[in-house]
Amino acid sequence: MDNALRSLLDLLDLERIEEDIFRGASRPSVVPRVFGGQVAAQALVAATRTVPDDRLAHSLHAYFLRAGDPGAPIVYTVDRIRDGRSFTTRRVVAVQHGQPVFHLSASFQVYEEGLEHQEPMPLAPDPETLPTAAEMLPRYAHLFRDPEVARRLAQARGAVDLRYVNEPPYATAGQRPREARSQVWFRTNGKLDGELDQPMLHICLATYVSDMTLLDSVLLAHGRGGWAVGDVVGASLDHAMWFHRPFRADEWLLYDQESPTAQGGRGLGKGRIFTADGQLAVSVIQEGVVRIPRD
């Protein structure tokens, strides 16, 4: 297993410090705050630790309340809202320095059979024909506001094999606006075998990755490169996910993303995650701060 993936799995392995109270480590991010995907995935892990094994998460709704301190641990308190015959509901509050930084509600369900339909998977090239994000970054390092940012970005994404179908926003800064749409393929840099091959761990890893690129389509629609090149200030505000069908985070997943609107210093991103054989596995919606910095 890749060392970066092992480090990420260790990050998601929370310490239980009391009944329904857990502590998660944090680590430096590309920006001077905790990566949103990290706190969302850790909060979902905390909720999962209080739910019977026969129930998997089918949805989550979250708000980012304050910028997390990457130099301090995060304490997650789980509130057992409801335990029904089919559904279980949990609420999680993440706290740092005595203040809430993140709030998550998650719902879990016992497997049931029912009606089936889905939108078709969009066309996309074979991921094996595309360069990895790590291979692309050196080509565009000269565009970054700080040369160190490219190195830190590659390090932060080391646990994930991320491949853009088209050029990422930081490579198109200052160019003509494009369609508000972006696609990436992703999978973990290593297999989840043995005791790690747990459905909820695959869901938590997809939650971690879901926050990496969802607002890219907002930037592309305006010819902006984003925070990495210094022409946009951004941060996640809220995040919602629905888990429809089983999937594996260590096999190729297509993340198809679009932005229907941006206004008022905010941009909306919508995403659909498909398995390589065309199954719609996850739907995602996120709104984030997208501001043009003042001089």
Helices and strands as residue ranges (DSSP letters): H 3-12, E 15-18, E 21-24, H 36-48, E 55-64, E 74-83, E 87-96, E 99-110, G 127-129, H 133-140, G 141-143, H 147-156, E 160-164, G 169-171, E 181-188, G 194-196, H 199-210, H 216-220, G 227-229, E 233-243, E 253-263, E 266-275, E 280-291
